[in-house]
């Protein structure tokens, strides 16, 4: 199994010029936890991400809702390739303490967003994860 098999919907993007309020509105409307900040439309290349937690932290600090999201967005992306194994994604999430990953095509363009919730939706994922781990331990690829 590959990461791409876990992606259930297209990624939701937002321009860096959007405000914190606009980002909050998109989170509520789309029922998602991460927005990809991108200026190019086709092909889309992720420049940063903004999470619901980023918005909450900004509000708690008193940042105006009219501030642009690029002031609170995370510019150092954590990503995986769509062809990577889910076990790699899980390890990255655990190491970095995050709940979302940007998923890229081989050319670095945006394929999707992987959420920790996506792992719970896949019945065969645990078996695949255990198989991947066993293969890594024994040096099989």
QUIFEN-V641165 format. One record per residue. RES is the residue in one letter. OMEGA is omega in radians with two decimals (none if undefined). Layout:
((RES/OMEGA) (RES/OMEGA))
//
This chain:
((X/3.13) (X/-3.12) (X/-3.08) (X/-3.14) (X/-3.11) (X/-3.08) (X/-3.05) (X/-3.10) (X/3.10) (X/3.11) (X/3.11) (X/-3.12) (X/3.13) (X/3.11) (X/-3.12) (X/3.13) (X/3.13) (X/3.13) (X/3.09) (X/3.10) (X/3.14) (X/3.10) (X/3.13) (X/3.11) (X/3.12) (X/3.11) (X/-3.11) (X/-3.10) (X/-3.06) (X/-3.13) (X/-3.14) (X/-3.12) (X/-3.12) (X/3.04) (X/3.08) (X/3.10) (X/-3.10) (X/3.09) (X/3.13) (X/-3.10) (X/-3.12) (X/-0.05) (X/-3.13) (X/3.04) (X/-3.13) (X/3.10) (X/-3.11) (X/3.04) (X/3.03) (X/-3.12) (X/3.05) (X/3.12) (X/3.09) (X/3.13) (X/-3.14) (X/3.11) (X/-3.14) (X/3.12) (X/3.14) (X/3.13) (X/3.14) (X/3.09) (X/-3.14) (X/3.11) (X/3.11) (X/3.12) (X/3.12) (X/-3.09) (X/-3.14) (X/3.09) (X/-3.13) (X/-3.09) (X/3.06) (X/-3.06) (X/3.09) (X/-3.04) (X/2.96) (X/-3.03) (X/3.02) (X/3.03) (X/-3.13) (X/-3.14) (X/3.12) (X/3.07) (X/3.10) (X/3.14) (X/3.09) (X/3.13) (X/3.13) (X/3.13) (X/3.12) (X/3.12) (X/-3.13) (X/-3.14) (X/-3.06) (X/-3.13) (X/-3.10) (X/-3.11) (X/-3.11) (X/3.03) (X/2.98) (X/3.11) (X/-3.07) (X/2.92) (X/3.14) (X/-3.13) (X/3.10) (X/3.08) (X/-3.06) (X/3.03) (X/-3.09) (X/3.07) (X/3.12) (X/3.12) (X/3.08) (X/3.11) (X/-3.13) (X/-3.14) (X/-3.11) (X/-3.11) (X/-3.03) (X/-3.10) (X/-3.08) (X/-3.03) (X/-3.13) (X/3.10) (X/3.13) (X/3.14) (X/3.13) (X/3.09) (X/3.11) (X/-3.13) (X/3.13) (X/3.12) (X/3.11) (X/3.13) (X/-3.11) (X/3.08) (X/3.14) (X/3.09) (X/none))
//
